[in-house]
Amino acid sequence: MPLSPHQLRSQLNQQTGKIAWPELARHFARGVVIRVSSGMDLVEVAVCMSLDDKGSIERWLLEGKIARASMEDAEDWNKRQPVFWAVVAAPWVLVQEIEEKEF
């Protein structure tokens, strides 16, 4: 029986964690990293992706609020070594850079 949106949100929230660039790099190499803009609710994006909410996903892509991580992102992250909040919405790894003040 599939999870309700509320159950899915709760499950994804519990699976959210911090990841540093060196651990994220292997997922980037597989082409599965989605960058989520600050200000967006990472878990809500994961819920929409898990439920294949095409309308929300397409709107966020067009608005630049989510995007597949680019080579430029990887080069920047490799130089700066940031830490991210991350959650898996298979096959995607959604990441949101943690602002230094959040540490």
MOPAC internal coordinates of N, CA, C and O (Angstrom, degrees):
PM7 1SCF
backbone

  N    0.0000 0     0.00 0     0.00 0    0    0    0
  C    1.4569 1     0.00 0     0.00 0    1    0    0
  C    1.5346 1   108.46 1     0.00 0    2    1    0
  O    1.2310 1   120.08 1   -53.72 1    3    2    1
  N    1.3296 1   117.45 1   126.28 1    3    2    1
  C    1.4614 1   120.02 1  -178.86 1    5    3    2
  C    1.5299 1   111.71 1   -66.23 1    6    5    3
  O    1.2310 1   121.49 1   -27.67 1    7    6    5
  N    1.3140 1   114.75 1   152.33 1    7    6    5
  C    1.4609 1   120.46 1   177.89 1    9    7    6
  C    1.5224 1   110.40 1   -72.80 1   10    9    7
  O    1.2310 1   120.79 1   -32.09 1   11   10    9
  N    1.3089 1   116.09 1   147.91 1   11   10    9
  C    1.4640 1   120.17 1   172.89 1   13   11   10
  C    1.5352 1   107.21 1   -72.35 1   14   13   11
  O    1.2310 1   120.03 1   -19.39 1   15   14   13
  N    1.3342 1   117.55 1   160.61 1   15   14   13
  C    1.4667 1   118.82 1   177.05 1   17   15   14
  C    1.5348 1   112.41 1   -54.80 1   18   17   15
  O    1.2310 1   120.42 1   142.16 1   19   18   17
  N    1.3270 1   116.81 1   -37.84 1   19   18   17
  C    1.4731 1   120.44 1   179.18 1   21   19   18
  C    1.5304 1   110.81 1   -65.38 1   22   21   19
  O    1.2310 1   120.23 1   135.57 1   23   22   21
  N    1.3364 1   117.17 1   -44.43 1   23   22   21
  C    1.4593 1   121.08 1   178.66 1   25   23   22
  C    1.5322 1   110.72 1   -64.82 1   26   25   23
  O    1.2310 1   120.76 1   139.48 1   27   26   25
  N    1.3295 1   116.16 1   -40.52 1   27   26   25
  C    1.4559 1   120.74 1   179.44 1   29   27   26
  C    1.5234 1   110.06 1   -63.00 1   30   29   27
  O    1.2310 1   120.53 1   135.47 1   31   30   29
  N    1.3284 1   116.58 1   -44.53 1   31   30   29
  C    1.4665 1   121.21 1   178.79 1   33   31   30
  C    1.5217 1   110.42 1   -59.18 1   34   33   31
  O    1.2310 1   120.51 1   135.19 1   35   34   33
  N    1.3234 1   116.63 1   -44.81 1   35   34   33
  C    1.4642 1   121.41 1   179.50 1   37   35   34
  C    1.5307 1   110.98 1   -62.46 1   38   37   35
  O    1.2310 1   120.70 1   135.39 1   39   38   37
  N    1.3233 1   116.26 1   -44.61 1   39   38   37
  C    1.4579 1   121.28 1  -179.98 1   41   39   38
  C    1.5362 1   110.97 1   -62.97 1   42   41   39
  O    1.2310 1   120.52 1   132.72 1   43   42   41
  N    1.3313 1   116.62 1   -47.28 1   43   42   41
  C    1.4630 1   120.44 1  -179.83 1   45   43   42
  C    1.5284 1   111.03 1   -64.52 1   46   45   43
  O    1.2310 1   120.27 1   141.73 1   47   46   45
  N    1.3231 1   117.10 1   -38.27 1   47   46   45
  C    1.4571 1   121.17 1   178.53 1   49   47   46
  C    1.5313 1   110.25 1   -60.22 1   50   49   47
  O    1.2310 1   120.47 1   139.50 1   51   50   49
  N    1.3270 1   116.71 1   -40.50 1   51   50   49
  C    1.4630 1   120.91 1   179.14 1   53   51   50
  C    1.5243 1   112.10 1   -69.94 1   54   53   51
  O    1.2310 1   120.20 1   156.76 1   55   54   53
  N    1.3327 1   117.23 1   -23.24 1   55   54   53
  C    1.4624 1   121.30 1  -178.26 1   57   55   54
  C    1.5278 1   112.68 1   -93.41 1   58   57   55
  O    1.2310 1   120.11 1  -179.80 1   59   58   57
  N    1.3134 1   117.39 1     0.20 1   59   58   57
  C    1.4640 1   121.49 1   179.21 1   61   59   58
  C    1.5239 1   109.17 1   -76.96 1   62   61   59
  O    1.2310 1   120.96 1   -41.74 1   63   62   61
  N    1.3230 1   115.78 1   138.26 1   63   62   61
  C    1.4599 1   119.14 1   179.64 1   65   63   62
  C    1.5075 1   110.88 1  -155.20 1   66   65   63
  O    1.2310 1   121.53 1    -5.29 1   67   66   65
  N    1.3211 1   114.67 1   174.71 1   67   66   65
  C    1.4623 1   120.99 1   179.03 1   69   67   66
  C    1.5214 1   109.50 1   -88.77 1   70   69   67
  O    1.2310 1   121.25 1   -35.76 1   71   70   69
  N    1.3335 1   115.21 1   144.24 1   71   70   69
  C    1.4562 1   121.50 1   177.13 1   73   71   70
  C    1.5247 1   108.15 1  -143.99 1   74   73   71
  O    1.2310 1   121.05 1   -42.56 1   75   74   73
  N    1.3043 1   115.60 1   137.44 1   75   74   73
  C    1.4654 1   120.76 1   177.85 1   77   75   74
  C    1.5261 1   109.16 1   -92.17 1   78   77   75
  O    1.2310 1   120.86 1   -18.71 1   79   78   77
  N    1.3246 1   115.97 1   161.29 1   79   78   77
  C    1.4532 1   120.85 1  -177.79 1   81   79   78
  C    1.5291 1   113.13 1   -52.98 1   82   81   79
  O    1.2310 1   118.10 1   134.53 1   83   82   81
  N    1.3373 1   121.23 1   -45.47 1   83   82   81
  C    1.4672 1   118.37 1  -178.06 1   85   83   82
  C    1.5344 1   113.72 1   -56.15 1   86   85   83
  O    1.2310 1   120.09 1   143.40 1   87   86   85
  N    1.3219 1   117.43 1   -36.60 1   87   86   85
  C    1.4695 1   120.16 1   177.83 1   89   87   86
  C    1.5264 1   111.67 1   -76.22 1   90   89   87
  O    1.2310 1   120.71 1   148.93 1   91   90   89
  N    1.3328 1   116.24 1   -31.07 1   91   90   89
  C    1.4643 1   120.95 1  -179.36 1   93   91   90
  C    1.5276 1   111.61 1   -76.23 1   94   93   91
  O    1.2310 1   120.27 1   153.69 1   95   94   93
  N    1.3177 1   117.10 1   -26.31 1   95   94   93
  C    1.4721 1   121.78 1  -175.08 1   97   95   94
  C    1.5276 1   112.35 1   -55.60 1   98   97   95
  O    1.2310 1   119.76 1   141.47 1   99   98   97
  N    1.3190 1   118.05 1   -38.53 1   99   98   97
  C    1.4699 1   119.12 1  -179.40 1  101   99   98
  C    1.5345 1   111.81 1   -66.77 1  102  101   99
  O    1.2310 1   120.41 1   147.33 1  103  102  101
  N    1.3241 1   116.82 1   -32.67 1  103  102  101
  C    1.4668 1   119.82 1   176.11 1  105  103  102
  C    1.5260 1   110.11 1   -71.74 1  106  105  103
  O    1.2310 1   120.78 1   141.76 1  107  106  105
  N    1.3504 1   116.11 1   -38.24 1  107  106  105
  C    1.4597 1   119.74 1   175.48 1  109  107  106
  C    1.5261 1   110.06 1   -59.21 1  110  109  107
  O    1.2310 1   120.55 1   137.05 1  111  110  109
  N    1.3203 1   116.56 1   -42.95 1  111  110  109
  C    1.4711 1   121.11 1  -179.61 1  113  111  110
  C    1.5304 1   111.35 1   -60.67 1  114  113  111
  O    1.2310 1   119.87 1   151.24 1  115  114  113
  N    1.3192 1   117.85 1   -28.76 1  115  114  113
  C    1.4733 1   122.57 1   177.42 1  117  115  114
  C    1.5249 1   111.63 1   -82.20 1  118  117  115
  O    1.2310 1   119.96 1   170.81 1  119  118  117
  N    1.3580 1   117.67 1    -9.19 1  119  118  117
  C    1.4622 1   121.24 1   178.36 1  121  119  118
  C    1.5118 1   114.78 1    77.79 1  122  121  119
  O    1.2310 1   120.30 1  -153.16 1  123  122  121
  N    1.3440 1   117.03 1    26.84 1  123  122  121
  C    1.4631 1   119.54 1  -174.62 1  125  123  122
  C    1.5312 1   114.07 1  -114.90 1  126  125  123
  O    1.2310 1   120.17 1  -169.19 1  127  126  125
  N    1.3318 1   117.29 1    10.81 1  127  126  125
  C    1.4664 1   119.91 1  -177.75 1  129  127  126
  C    1.5236 1   110.33 1   -90.76 1  130  129  127
  O    1.2310 1   121.27 1   -51.84 1  131  130  129
  N    1.3242 1   115.18 1   128.16 1  131  130  129
  C    1.4605 1   123.06 1   175.68 1  133  131  130
  C    1.5225 1   107.56 1  -112.76 1  134  133  131
  O    1.2310 1   121.16 1   -56.82 1  135  134  133
  N    1.3237 1   115.39 1   123.18 1  135  134  133
  C    1.4635 1   122.20 1   178.76 1  137  135  134
  C    1.5309 1   108.43 1   -86.45 1  138  137  135
  O    1.2310 1   121.04 1   -52.10 1  139  138  137
  N    1.3297 1   115.62 1   127.90 1  139  138  137
  C    1.4683 1   122.15 1   179.70 1  141  139  138
  C    1.5275 1   107.97 1  -112.34 1  142  141  139
  O    1.2310 1   120.54 1   -53.47 1  143  142  141
  N    1.3178 1   116.57 1   126.53 1  143  142  141
  C    1.4723 1   121.38 1  -177.98 1  145  143  142
  C    1.5200 1   111.53 1   -62.11 1  146  145  143
  O    1.2310 1   121.77 1   -30.44 1  147  146  145
  N    1.3384 1   114.22 1   149.56 1  147  146  145
  C    1.4582 1   118.47 1   174.40 1  149  147  146
  C    1.5299 1   107.21 1   -63.86 1  150  149  147
  O    1.2310 1   120.68 1   -30.45 1  151  150  149
  N    1.2753 1   116.31 1   149.55 1  151  150  149
  C    1.4584 1   120.25 1  -176.82 1  153  151  150
  C    1.5211 1   112.22 1    94.89 1  154  153  151
  O    1.2310 1   120.74 1   157.82 1  155  154  153
  N    1.3349 1   116.18 1   -22.18 1  155  154  153
  C    1.4644 1   119.95 1   175.84 1  157  155  154
  C    1.5256 1   108.04 1   -83.86 1  158  157  155
  O    1.2310 1   120.37 1   -28.24 1  159  158  157
  N    1.3282 1   116.91 1   151.76 1  159  158  157
  C    1.4567 1   122.19 1   175.25 1  161  159  158
  C    1.5300 1   107.24 1   -85.25 1  162  161  159
  O    1.2310 1   120.42 1   -72.92 1  163  162  161
  N    1.3281 1   116.79 1   107.08 1  163  162  161
  C    1.4590 1   122.41 1  -175.83 1  165  163  162
  C    1.5233 1   111.71 1   -56.14 1  166  165  163
  O    1.2310 1   120.38 1   136.46 1  167  166  165
  N    1.3101 1   116.87 1   -43.54 1  167  166  165
  C    1.4624 1   120.40 1  -178.38 1  169  167  166
  C    1.5270 1   110.69 1   -67.82 1  170  169  167
  O    1.2310 1   120.18 1   141.42 1  171  170  169
  N    1.3119 1   117.27 1   -38.58 1  171  170  169
  C    1.4719 1   120.34 1   178.40 1  173  171  170
  C    1.5276 1   110.51 1   -63.33 1  174  173  171
  O    1.2310 1   120.32 1   139.61 1  175  174  173
  N    1.3232 1   117.00 1   -40.39 1  175  174  173
  C    1.4664 1   120.20 1   176.54 1  177  175  174
  C    1.5335 1   109.60 1   -62.31 1  178  177  175
  O    1.2310 1   120.48 1   137.02 1  179  178  177
  N    1.3222 1   116.69 1   -42.98 1  179  178  177
  C    1.4679 1   120.72 1   179.21 1  181  179  178
  C    1.5277 1   111.49 1   -62.84 1  182  181  179
  O    1.2310 1   120.65 1   140.11 1  183  182  181
  N    1.3288 1   116.37 1   -39.89 1  183  182  181
  C    1.4692 1   120.19 1   177.67 1  185  183  182
  C    1.5244 1   109.51 1   -61.51 1  186  185  183
  O    1.2310 1   120.26 1   131.79 1  187  186  185
  N    1.3191 1   117.12 1   -48.21 1  187  186  185
  C    1.4692 1   120.88 1  -179.31 1  189  187  186
  C    1.5282 1   111.34 1   -61.64 1  190  189  187
  O    1.2310 1   120.35 1   141.13 1  191  190  189
  N    1.3190 1   116.94 1   -38.87 1  191  190  189
  C    1.4647 1   119.32 1   179.00 1  193  191  190
  C    1.5247 1   110.37 1   -69.31 1  194  193  191
  O    1.2310 1   120.35 1   139.36 1  195  194  193
  N    1.3266 1   116.94 1   -40.64 1  195  194  193
  C    1.4627 1   120.76 1   179.23 1  197  195  194
  C    1.5229 1   111.76 1   -64.00 1  198  197  195
  O    1.2310 1   120.80 1   145.13 1  199  198  197
  N    1.3374 1   116.08 1   -34.87 1  199  198  197
  C    1.4707 1   121.16 1  -179.57 1  201  199  198
  C    1.5247 1   112.08 1   -90.26 1  202  201  199
  O    1.2310 1   120.44 1  -176.85 1  203  202  201
  N    1.3349 1   116.76 1     3.15 1  203  202  201
  C    1.4676 1   122.99 1   179.57 1  205  203  202
  C    1.5285 1   111.50 1    55.73 1  206  205  203
  O    1.2310 1   121.34 1  -132.71 1  207  206  205
  N    1.3389 1   115.04 1    47.29 1  207  206  205
  C    1.4621 1   122.22 1   177.89 1  209  207  206
  C    1.5342 1   108.33 1   -78.57 1  210  209  207
  O    1.2310 1   120.90 1   -98.53 1  211  210  209
  N    1.3188 1   115.89 1    81.47 1  211  210  209
  C    1.4623 1   122.05 1  -173.91 1  213  211  210
  C    1.5278 1   112.76 1   -57.58 1  214  213  211
  O    1.2310 1   120.02 1   141.48 1  215  214  213
  N    1.3180 1   117.56 1   -38.52 1  215  214  213
  C    1.4652 1   120.99 1  -178.81 1  217  215  214
  C    1.5172 1   112.03 1   -59.60 1  218  217  215
  O    1.2310 1   120.47 1   129.43 1  219  218  217
  N    1.3213 1   116.71 1   -50.57 1  219  218  217
  C    1.4727 1   120.54 1   179.98 1  221  219  218
  C    1.5192 1   110.80 1   -65.42 1  222  221  219
  O    1.2310 1   120.64 1   134.94 1  223  222  221
  N    1.3253 1   116.39 1   -45.06 1  223  222  221
  C    1.4642 1   120.89 1  -177.48 1  225  223  222
  C    1.5288 1   110.72 1   -61.54 1  226  225  223
  O    1.2310 1   120.43 1   132.89 1  227  226  225
  N    1.3253 1   116.78 1   -47.11 1  227  226  225
  C    1.4707 1   120.28 1   179.78 1  229  227  226
  C    1.5259 1   111.35 1   -62.60 1  230  229  227
  O    1.2310 1   120.32 1   139.32 1  231  230  229
  N    1.3274 1   117.00 1   -40.68 1  231  230  229
  C    1.4672 1   120.84 1   179.35 1  233  231  230
  C    1.5353 1   110.01 1   -62.85 1  234  233  231
  O    1.2310 1   120.23 1   134.14 1  235  234  233
  N    1.3390 1   117.18 1   -45.86 1  235  234  233
  C    1.4624 1   120.90 1  -179.83 1  237  235  234
  C    1.5226 1   111.52 1   -65.25 1  238  237  235
  O    1.2310 1   120.49 1   142.93 1  239  238  237
  N    1.3321 1   116.67 1   -37.07 1  239  238  237
  C    1.4651 1   119.64 1   176.95 1  241  239  238
  C    1.5242 1   110.58 1   -63.49 1  242  241  239
  O    1.2310 1   120.60 1   133.79 1  243  242  241
  N    1.3265 1   116.47 1   -46.21 1  243  242  241
  C    1.4693 1   121.05 1   179.68 1  245  243  242
  C    1.5284 1   111.88 1   -63.20 1  246  245  243
  O    1.2310 1   120.72 1   143.29 1  247  246  245
  N    1.3261 1   116.23 1   -36.71 1  247  246  245
  C    1.4676 1   121.08 1  -179.21 1  249  247  246
  C    1.5259 1   111.86 1   -80.79 1  250  249  247
  O    1.2310 1   120.11 1   174.07 1  251  250  249
  N    1.3322 1   117.39 1    -5.93 1  251  250  249
  C    1.4586 1   121.00 1  -178.83 1  253  251  250
  C    1.5181 1   113.90 1    75.51 1  254  253  251
  O    1.2310 1   120.20 1  -164.19 1  255  254  253
  N    1.3206 1   117.22 1    15.81 1  255  254  253
  C    1.4618 1   120.71 1  -179.02 1  257  255  254
  C    1.5264 1   111.89 1   -79.84 1  258  257  255
  O    1.2310 1   120.55 1   154.28 1  259  258  257
  N    1.3261 1   116.56 1   -25.72 1  259  258  257
  C    1.4607 1   121.93 1   171.94 1  261  259  258
  C    1.5232 1   107.20 1  -133.71 1  262  261  259
  O    1.2310 1   120.92 1   -28.41 1  263  262  261
  N    1.3215 1   115.85 1   151.59 1  263  262  261
  C    1.4630 1   120.13 1   178.73 1  265  263  262
  C    1.5230 1   108.64 1  -163.49 1  266  265  263
  O    1.2310 1   121.30 1   -28.89 1  267  266  265
  N    1.3150 1   115.12 1   151.11 1  267  266  265
  C    1.4549 1   118.83 1   172.61 1  269  267  266
  C    1.5256 1   106.82 1   -66.55 1  270  269  267
  O    1.2310 1   120.62 1   -46.65 1  271  270  269
  N    1.3240 1   116.41 1   133.35 1  271  270  269
  C    1.4583 1   120.37 1  -179.62 1  273  271  270
  C    1.5234 1   109.73 1   -59.36 1  274  273  271
  O    1.2310 1   121.31 1   -45.27 1  275  274  273
  N    1.3234 1   115.09 1   134.73 1  275  274  273
  C    1.4636 1   121.70 1  -176.88 1  277  275  274
  C    1.5247 1   111.06 1  -100.03 1  278  277  275
  O    1.2310 1   121.35 1    -8.49 1  279  278  277
  N    1.3156 1   115.02 1   171.51 1  279  278  277
  C    1.4616 1   119.93 1   175.54 1  281  279  278
  C    1.5266 1   109.93 1   -61.99 1  282  281  279
  O    1.2310 1   120.30 1   144.37 1  283  282  281
  N    1.3376 1   117.03 1   -35.63 1  283  282  281
  C    1.4642 1   120.53 1   177.04 1  285  283  282
  C    1.5294 1   110.80 1   -62.98 1  286  285  283
  O    1.2310 1   120.46 1   139.53 1  287  286  285
  N    1.3367 1   116.72 1   -40.47 1  287  286  285
  C    1.4679 1   120.23 1   176.23 1  289  287  286
  C    1.5248 1   109.49 1   -59.79 1  290  289  287
  O    1.2310 1   120.70 1   131.85 1  291  290  289
  N    1.3318 1   116.27 1   -48.15 1  291  290  289
  C    1.4648 1   120.95 1  -177.48 1  293  291  290
  C    1.5298 1   111.44 1   -61.07 1  294  293  291
  O    1.2310 1   120.54 1   138.18 1  295  294  293
  N    1.3278 1   116.57 1   -41.82 1  295  294  293
  C    1.4681 1   119.49 1   179.07 1  297  295  294
  C    1.5264 1   110.83 1   -63.99 1  298  297  295
  O    1.2310 1   120.70 1   137.90 1  299  298  297
  N    1.3276 1   116.27 1   -42.10 1  299  298  297
  C    1.4657 1   121.09 1   178.27 1  301  299  298
  C    1.5318 1   110.11 1   -63.75 1  302  301  299
  O    1.2310 1   120.37 1   132.84 1  303  302  301
  N    1.3232 1   116.90 1   -47.16 1  303  302  301
  C    1.4616 1   120.82 1  -178.81 1  305  303  302
  C    1.5256 1   111.12 1   -64.41 1  306  305  303
  O    1.2310 1   120.55 1   142.23 1  307  306  305
  N    1.3233 1   116.55 1   -37.77 1  307  306  305
  C    1.4628 1   119.90 1   179.22 1  309  307  306
  C    1.5314 1   110.31 1   -63.77 1  310  309  307
  O    1.2310 1   120.53 1   142.64 1  311  310  309
  N    1.3248 1   116.59 1   -37.36 1  311  310  309
  C    1.4622 1   121.32 1  -179.54 1  313  311  310
  C    1.5299 1   110.98 1   -72.88 1  314  313  311
  O    1.2310 1   120.48 1   135.93 1  315  314  313
  N    1.3426 1   116.68 1   -44.07 1  315  314  313
  C    1.4744 1   120.86 1  -173.89 1  317  315  314
  C    1.5311 1   114.24 1   -89.70 1  318  317  315
  O    1.2310 1   119.91 1   156.80 1  319  318  317
  N    1.3394 1   117.77 1   -23.20 1  319  318  317
  C    1.4714 1   122.70 1  -179.10 1  321  319  318
  C    1.5363 1   113.40 1    56.40 1  322  321  319
  O    1.2310 1   119.51 1  -127.28 1  323  322  321
  N    1.3439 1   118.53 1    52.72 1  323  322  321
  C    1.4657 1   120.03 1   179.63 1  325  323  322
  C    1.5302 1   112.28 1   -74.76 1  326  325  323
  O    1.2310 1   121.59 1   -10.44 1  327  326  325
  N    1.3094 1   114.56 1   169.56 1  327  326  325
  C    1.4618 1   122.46 1   173.49 1  329  327  326
  C    1.5226 1   106.46 1  -111.72 1  330  329  327
  O    1.2310 1   120.50 1   -33.47 1  331  330  329
  N    1.3221 1   116.64 1   146.53 1  331  330  329
  C    1.4578 1   123.07 1  -175.26 1  333  331  330
  C    1.5240 1   110.91 1  -125.87 1  334  333  331
  O    1.2310 1   121.47 1   -26.89 1  335  334  333
  N    1.3399 1   114.80 1   153.11 1  335  334  333
  C    1.4566 1   120.33 1   159.97 1  337  335  334
  C    1.5175 1   104.80 1   -84.25 1  338  337  335
  O    1.2310 1   119.92 1   -41.33 1  339  338  337
  N    1.3010 1   117.76 1   138.67 1  339  338  337
  C    1.4596 1   120.70 1  -177.85 1  341  339  338
  C    1.5220 1   110.25 1  -140.24 1  342  341  339
  O    1.2310 1   121.77 1   -29.07 1  343  342  341
  N    1.3247 1   114.21 1   150.93 1  343  342  341
  C    1.4624 1   121.42 1   174.09 1  345  343  342
  C    1.5231 1   106.84 1  -151.41 1  346  345  343
  O    1.2310 1   121.05 1   -34.35 1  347  346  345
  N    1.3159 1   115.60 1   145.65 1  347  346  345
  C    1.4608 1   120.94 1  -179.98 1  349  347  346
  C    1.5271 1   109.19 1   -96.49 1  350  349  347
  O    1.2310 1   121.30 1   -53.45 1  351  350  349
  N    1.3315 1   115.12 1   126.55 1  351  350  349
  C    1.4641 1   123.13 1   169.20 1  353  351  350
  C    1.5231 1   102.90 1  -122.72 1  354  353  351
  O    1.2310 1   121.46 1   -97.98 1  355  354  353
  N    1.3239 1   114.81 1    82.02 1  355  354  353
  C    1.4721 1   122.48 1  -168.85 1  357  355  354
  C    1.5212 1   111.83 1   -43.48 1  358  357  355
  O    1.2310 1   120.76 1   -46.85 1  359  358  357
  N    1.3143 1   116.15 1   133.15 1  359  358  357
  C    1.4683 1   128.88 1     6.73 1  361  359  358
  C    1.5254 1   113.23 1   -89.72 1  362  361  359
  O    1.2310 1   119.79 1  -173.20 1  363  362  361
  N    1.3087 1   118.01 1     6.80 1  363  362  361
  C    1.4631 1   122.21 1  -172.34 1  365  363  362
  C    1.5158 1   112.61 1   -89.98 1  366  365  363
  O    1.2310 1   121.28 1   -31.26 1  367  366  365
  N    1.3358 1   115.16 1   148.74 1  367  366  365
  C    1.4585 1   122.84 1   169.75 1  369  367  366
  C    1.5218 1   105.57 1  -111.72 1  370  369  367
  O    1.2310 1   120.74 1   -68.52 1  371  370  369
  N    1.3189 1   116.18 1   111.48 1  371  370  369
  C    1.4591 1   121.75 1  -178.72 1  373  371  370
  C    1.5204 1   108.50 1   -91.54 1  374  373  371
  O    1.2310 1   120.74 1   -47.94 1  375  374  373
  N    1.3240 1   116.19 1   132.06 1  375  374  373
  C    1.4662 1   120.10 1  -178.27 1  377  375  374
  C    1.5169 1   110.65 1  -131.40 1  378  377  375
  O    1.2310 1   122.17 1   -30.95 1  379  378  377
  N    1.3165 1   113.46 1   149.05 1  379  378  377
  C    1.4601 1   121.40 1   177.23 1  381  379  378
  C    1.5233 1   106.28 1  -139.42 1  382  381  379
  O    1.2310 1   121.01 1   -59.98 1  383  382  381
  N    1.3218 1   115.67 1   120.02 1  383  382  381
  C    1.4562 1   119.53 1  -176.84 1  385  383  382
  C    1.5225 1   110.09 1   -62.79 1  386  385  383
  O    1.2310 1   121.28 1   -44.03 1  387  386  385
  N    1.3322 1   115.15 1   135.97 1  387  386  385
  C    1.4611 1   121.15 1   177.76 1  389  387  386
  C    1.5209 1   108.33 1   -85.90 1  390  389  387
  O    1.2310 1   121.26 1   -53.80 1  391  390  389
  N    1.3028 1   115.20 1   126.20 1  391  390  389
  C    1.4624 1   120.56 1   176.46 1  393  391  390
  C    1.5248 1   107.88 1   -66.85 1  394  393  391
  O    1.2310 1   119.97 1   -35.06 1  395  394  393
  N    1.3148 1   117.66 1   144.94 1  395  394  393
  C    1.4633 1   121.34 1  -177.55 1  397  395  394
  C    1.5156 1   112.32 1   -55.26 1  398  397  395
  O    1.2310 1   119.66 1   145.91 1  399  398  397
  N    1.3104 1   118.25 1   -34.09 1  399  398  397
  C    1.4660 1   121.09 1  -178.71 1  401  399  398
  C    1.5319 1   112.04 1   -68.11 1  402  401  399
  O    1.2310 1   120.10 1   166.14 1  403  402  401
  N    1.3561 1   117.41 1   -13.86 1  403  402  401
  C    1.4623 1   120.69 1  -179.31 1  405  403  402
  C    1.5176 1   112.69 1   -85.52 1  406  405  403
  O    1.2310 1   119.19 1   168.36 1  407  406  405
  N    1.3234 1   119.14 1   -11.64 1  407  406  405
  C    1.4670 1   121.48 1  -177.10 1  409  407  406
  C    1.4963 1   111.41 1   -63.63 1  410  409  407
  O    1.2310 1   120.10 1   180.00 1  411  410  409

